[in-house]
Amino acid sequence: MSAALPASGREWHLVARPHGWPKAEDFALREAPVTAPAEGRVLVRNLHFSVDPYMRGRMNDVKSYTPPFKLDHPMDGGAVGEVVASNAEGFEVGDHVLHGLGWREYASVPAKHAVKADASLAPLSAYLGVLGMTGLTAYAGLFDVASFKEGDAVFVSGAAGAVGSQVGQMAKIKGASRVIGSAGSDEKVKLLTEEYGFDAAFNYKNGPVKEQLAEAAPDGIDVYFDNVGGEHLEAAISSFNVHGRATICGMIAQYNATEPTPAPRNLALVIGKRLRLQGMLVGDHAGLQQQFVQEVAGWLNSGELKYRETVVEGMENGVDAFLGLLRGENTGKMIVSLG
């Protein structure tokens, strides 16, 4: 069953592999035919899609944990939209679903890869952020990977971003002794302490990270949630107490580097301090999904957990939104809204 379908919809294609910082010429907005869904599929009109730092890695032609984007094909990523035609049991026209075929106006999605999104629990865009992959990344990375326990002092880099801002607040809700964040502007630092309840925050552009962290965490740190890598990781290793744990979630400082970045030069401290540095991918933690949505929806309803979104309107502005994200122009989750 379906309504009248449009003849075509627009989609963003990667047309060249970026070297260093991506440029507008590396992408093209193209028309693609829209057809009725095959058996077992639903046709979704996307309402919002997500742009995320990990997408930069997928633009390189290298073997990684997720296949690279293909040239002259639509890119993909998290999206939420409305079913406009269904050829799958359990999905009706008008249902809202979360799926992985973003960067396009219309998506033909296998029903097994679509998850219903309840607009009465939270705004639909929240399923791409605080109640979606970013929220689960924060939740699993803090509680599962970093083995957070009450009384820990926690440092978060990229703390005003979608993941980092959630990590800091979750740590506070669960009884952290101190939560420190770093961000790239004085305005974001103010947001961390005044709105998100961080105990301390600093602008990493205002001086050496190591010195600013030592001042913000005079008694050291027990957990480091790393979204940045480089100098931030080196500073955290210096500030760690014995048996400190780091969740290595992202390294945005080097995503666009064309030369190798200096690794932390103090790795020898890992031995004496008995540190644990562990990488994480959110896909390994799908088992926590139900518990996560239940607990986080409760924190949202009680007002304990706050979130921000930076919304860019219009399909044609999708690449601008992504490039802005890499430059740190977002506060919280960066979302492209198709209206």
Sequence and secondary structure as in RCSB ss.txt:
>XXXX:A:sequence
MSAALPASGREWHLVARPHGWPKAEDFALREAPVTAPAEGRVLVRNLHFSVDPYMRGRMNDVKSYTPPFKLDHPM
DGGAVGEVVASNAEGFEVGDHVLHGLGWREYASVPAKHAVKADASLAPLSAYLGVLGMTGLTAYAGLFDVASFKE
GDAVFVSGAAGAVGSQVGQMAKIKGASRVIGSAGSDEKVKLLTEEYGFDAAFNYKNGPVKEQLAEAAPDGIDVYF
DNVGGEHLEAAISSFNVHGRATICGMIAQYNATEPTPAPRNLALVIGKRLRLQGMLVGDHAGLQQQFVQEVAGWL
NSGELKYRETVVEGMENGVDAFLGLLRGENTGKMIVSLG
>XXXX:A:secstr
 B    SEEEEEEE S  SSS  GGGEEEEEEE     TTEEEEEEEEEE  THHHHHTS S  SS    BTSB 
 B EEEEEEEE STT  TT EEEESB SBSEEEEEGGG EE  TTTS GGGGGTTTSHHHHHHHHIIIIIS   T
T EEEESSTTBHHHHHHHHHHHHTT SEEEEEESSHHHHHHHHHTS  SEEEEGGGS HHHHHHHH TT EEEEE
ESS HHHHHHHHHHEEEEEEEEE   GGGTT SS     TTTTHHHHTT EEEE  GGGGGGGHHHHHHHHHHHH
HHTSS   EEEEE GGGHHHHHHHHHTT  SBEEEEE  
